[in-house]
Amino acid sequence: MKRIVVVSAGLSVPSSTRLLADMLGEAAVDAIHDRGQEADVEIVELRPLAHALADHLLTGFPTGELKAAIETVRRADGLIVVTPVFSASYSGLFKTFFDVLELGVLDGKPIVVAATAGTARHSLVLDHALRPLFSYLHAVVVPTGVFAASEDFGAIGGDVGTGDLAKRVNRAANELAAVVAGPGDVPRPVQHRRSVDEEFASPTSFEDLLRAASDGPPEY
């Protein structure tokens, strides 16, 4: 069973961001099924986690639902991330969630990037903001990003299977499925990065830390 996790940073209820997130999640599951594998989709909605994210920035420790959301992202075989556009970039809530992830959580993980805004003038946010962010986090961003302006949802009407937006959604979903359900073309990091919980349970010795430092940083 493949796990597809959709991270949605919409602020209103309902929101166009969540609508696009649902479209992408459903399309990804269908695309994986078409490749003969089972898949399910989990939604991580960031709006209810806003206070917990602020607390995490101050304390350095996730709690409750935020801790569960981070673990959900860690276990994902593939991610779909969707943000509204604020000031020509991703929202602060969206960025904060990925700021608090431990180093290595997204290493080698295939991702579809997507964004919503009121006008198509913001479409470059995919390449100017989202792709650089996830490249820095060592994720593997599929070629097709999905941007949806208000008029894109109006063009769909009552049928999400028609229109240019639906075509972009299906193309991105198929690219994600090709990586997640394919023969493993994307290499995963060989070195295991220990989580904070693992370090507390069994701290790395000072000798091992010195040895790792002398060997140099891992290669990706």
C-alpha positions as CSV (number, residue, x, y, z in Angstrom):
1,M,0.0,0.0,0.0
2,K,1.4,3.3,-1.1
3,R,0.9,6.3,1.2
4,I,0.2,9.7,-0.5
5,V,0.1,12.6,1.9
6,V,-1.4,15.9,0.9
7,V,-0.3,19.0,2.8
8,S,-2.8,21.9,2.4
9,A,-2.2,25.4,3.8
10,G,-5.6,26.9,3.0
11,L,-6.8,29.4,5.6
12,S,-10.6,29.6,4.8
13,V,-13.2,26.9,5.1
14,P,-13.9,25.9,2.4
15,S,-10.9,27.0,0.4
16,S,-9.7,26.8,-3.2
17,T,-6.4,25.5,-1.8
18,R,-8.1,22.5,-0.2
19,L,-10.2,21.9,-3.3
20,L,-7.0,21.7,-5.4
21,A,-5.4,19.5,-2.8
22,D,-8.3,17.0,-2.9
23,M,-8.2,17.0,-6.7
24,L,-4.5,16.1,-6.7
25,G,-4.8,13.5,-4.0
26,E,-7.7,11.7,-5.8
27,A,-5.8,11.9,-9.2
28,A,-2.6,10.5,-7.6
29,V,-4.5,7.5,-6.1
30,D,-6.2,6.8,-9.4
31,A,-2.9,7.0,-11.3
32,I,-1.2,4.5,-8.8
33,H,-4.2,2.2,-9.2
34,D,-3.7,2.3,-13.0
35,R,-0.2,1.0,-12.4
36,G,-1.6,-2.1,-10.5
37,Q,-0.8,-0.9,-7.0
38,E,-3.0,0.0,-4.0
39,A,-2.8,3.5,-2.5
40,D,-4.5,5.7,0.0
41,V,-4.3,9.4,0.6
42,E,-4.1,11.3,3.9
43,I,-4.7,15.0,4.2
44,V,-2.6,17.2,6.6
45,E,-4.5,20.5,7.0
46,L,-2.2,23.1,8.4
47,R,-4.9,25.7,9.5
48,P,-5.8,23.8,12.8
49,L,-2.0,23.4,13.5
50,A,-1.2,27.1,13.5
51,H,-0.9,27.5,17.3
52,A,1.0,24.3,17.7
53,L,3.5,25.4,15.0
54,A,4.1,28.7,16.8
55,D,4.7,26.8,20.0
56,H,7.1,24.5,18.2
57,L,9.1,27.4,17.0
58,L,9.5,28.6,20.6
59,T,10.1,25.3,22.3
60,G,11.7,23.1,19.6
61,F,9.3,20.2,20.3
62,P,6.1,19.2,18.5
63,T,3.1,18.1,20.5
64,G,-0.3,16.4,19.8
65,E,-1.7,16.7,16.4
66,L,1.4,18.5,15.0
67,K,3.6,15.6,16.1
68,A,1.2,13.2,14.4
69,A,1.2,15.3,11.2
70,I,5.0,15.4,11.0
71,E,5.1,11.6,11.5
72,T,2.5,11.3,8.7
73,V,4.8,13.2,6.3
74,R,7.8,11.2,7.4
75,R,6.0,7.9,6.5
76,A,4.7,9.2,3.1
77,D,5.8,7.5,-0.1
78,G,4.9,10.6,-2.0
79,L,3.8,14.2,-1.1
80,I,1.5,16.8,-2.6
81,V,1.9,20.2,-1.2
82,V,-0.5,23.1,-1.8
83,T,-0.3,26.7,-0.6
84,P,-2.2,29.9,-1.3
85,V,0.0,32.7,-2.6
86,F,0.7,35.6,-0.3
87,S,3.0,38.5,-1.5
88,A,4.1,36.5,-4.5
89,S,5.3,33.5,-2.5
90,Y,4.1,30.7,-0.3
91,S,2.2,31.5,2.9
92,G,3.9,31.9,6.3
93,L,1.9,29.0,7.7
94,F,3.0,26.7,4.8
95,K,6.7,27.7,5.3
96,T,6.5,27.3,9.1
97,F,5.4,23.7,8.8
98,F,8.4,22.8,6.6
99,D,10.7,24.8,8.8
100,V,10.0,22.6,11.8
101,L,10.6,19.3,10.0
102,E,13.7,17.5,11.2
103,L,16.6,17.5,8.8
104,G,16.3,14.6,6.4
105,V,12.5,14.0,6.6
106,L,12.1,14.9,2.9
107,D,15.3,13.4,1.6
108,G,14.6,11.7,-1.7
109,K,10.8,12.0,-1.3
110,P,8.9,12.6,-4.5
111,I,6.7,15.8,-4.3
112,V,4.1,17.6,-6.4
113,V,4.1,21.3,-5.8
114,A,0.9,23.3,-6.2
115,A,-0.4,26.8,-5.5
116,T,-3.6,28.8,-5.7
117,A,-4.2,32.5,-6.2
118,G,-6.8,35.0,-7.4
119,T,-5.0,35.7,-10.6
120,A,-2.7,33.9,-13.0
121,R,0.0,36.6,-12.5
122,H,1.2,34.6,-9.5
123,S,1.9,31.4,-11.4
124,L,5.6,31.8,-11.3
125,V,5.5,31.1,-7.6
126,L,5.9,27.4,-8.5
127,D,9.4,27.9,-10.0
128,H,10.6,30.9,-8.1
129,A,9.6,29.8,-4.6
130,L,8.3,26.3,-4.2
131,R,10.9,24.4,-6.3
132,P,13.9,26.1,-4.7
133,L,12.5,25.4,-1.2
134,F,12.0,21.6,-1.8
135,S,15.3,21.3,-3.7
136,Y,17.0,22.7,-0.6
137,L,15.2,20.1,1.5
138,H,16.5,17.3,-0.8
139,A,13.1,16.3,-2.0
140,V,12.5,15.2,-5.6
141,V,10.0,17.6,-7.3
142,V,8.2,16.1,-10.3
143,P,8.4,18.1,-13.5
144,T,4.8,19.4,-13.6
145,G,3.7,21.9,-10.9
146,V,0.0,22.8,-10.7
147,F,-1.1,26.4,-10.3
148,A,-4.8,27.3,-10.1
149,A,-6.3,30.8,-10.3
150,S,-9.9,31.6,-9.6
151,E,-10.9,31.4,-13.2
152,D,-9.5,27.8,-13.4
153,F,-12.0,26.6,-10.9
154,G,-14.8,28.4,-12.8
155,A,-13.8,26.7,-16.0
156,I,-14.2,23.3,-14.4
157,G,-17.8,23.8,-13.5
158,G,-19.4,20.7,-12.0
159,D,-17.1,18.2,-13.6
160,V,-13.5,18.0,-12.3
161,G,-12.6,15.7,-15.2
162,T,-12.7,18.5,-17.8
163,G,-10.8,21.7,-18.3
164,D,-7.1,22.7,-18.5
165,L,-6.7,22.5,-14.7
166,A,-7.9,18.9,-14.6
167,K,-5.3,18.1,-17.4
168,R,-2.5,19.6,-15.4
169,V,-3.7,17.8,-12.3
170,N,-3.7,14.5,-14.1
171,R,-0.3,15.0,-15.6
172,A,1.3,15.9,-12.3
173,A,-0.5,12.9,-10.6
174,N,0.8,10.5,-13.3
175,E,4.4,11.8,-12.8
176,L,4.1,11.3,-9.1
177,A,2.7,7.8,-9.6
178,A,5.5,6.9,-12.0
179,V,8.0,7.5,-9.2
180,V,6.0,6.1,-6.3
181,A,4.7,3.0,-8.0
182,G,7.5,2.6,-10.6
183,P,10.7,0.5,-10.4
184,G,12.5,2.9,-8.0
185,D,14.2,5.3,-10.4
186,V,14.7,7.9,-7.7
187,P,17.5,6.9,-5.3
188,R,16.9,7.1,-1.6
189,P,19.6,8.3,0.8
190,V,21.7,5.5,2.0
191,Q,22.6,7.0,5.4
192,H,19.8,6.9,8.0
193,R,19.2,10.3,9.8
194,R,18.2,9.7,13.4
195,S,15.1,11.5,14.7
196,V,15.1,13.6,17.8
197,D,13.2,10.8,19.7
198,E,15.9,8.3,18.7
199,E,18.7,10.6,19.9
200,F,17.0,11.0,23.3
201,A,16.4,7.3,23.6
202,S,20.0,6.4,22.6
203,P,22.4,9.4,22.4
204,T,25.2,9.2,19.9
205,S,28.5,9.0,21.7
206,F,31.1,11.8,21.5
207,E,33.6,9.4,19.8
208,D,31.1,8.6,17.1
209,L,30.3,12.3,16.5
210,L,34.1,13.0,16.1
211,R,34.4,10.0,13.7
212,A,31.5,11.2,11.6
213,A,33.0,14.8,11.5
214,S,36.3,13.4,10.4
215,D,34.7,11.4,7.6
216,G,33.1,14.5,6.1
217,P,29.4,15.2,5.3
218,P,27.3,12.6,3.5
219,E,27.0,12.8,-0.2
220,Y,23.6,13.0,-2.0
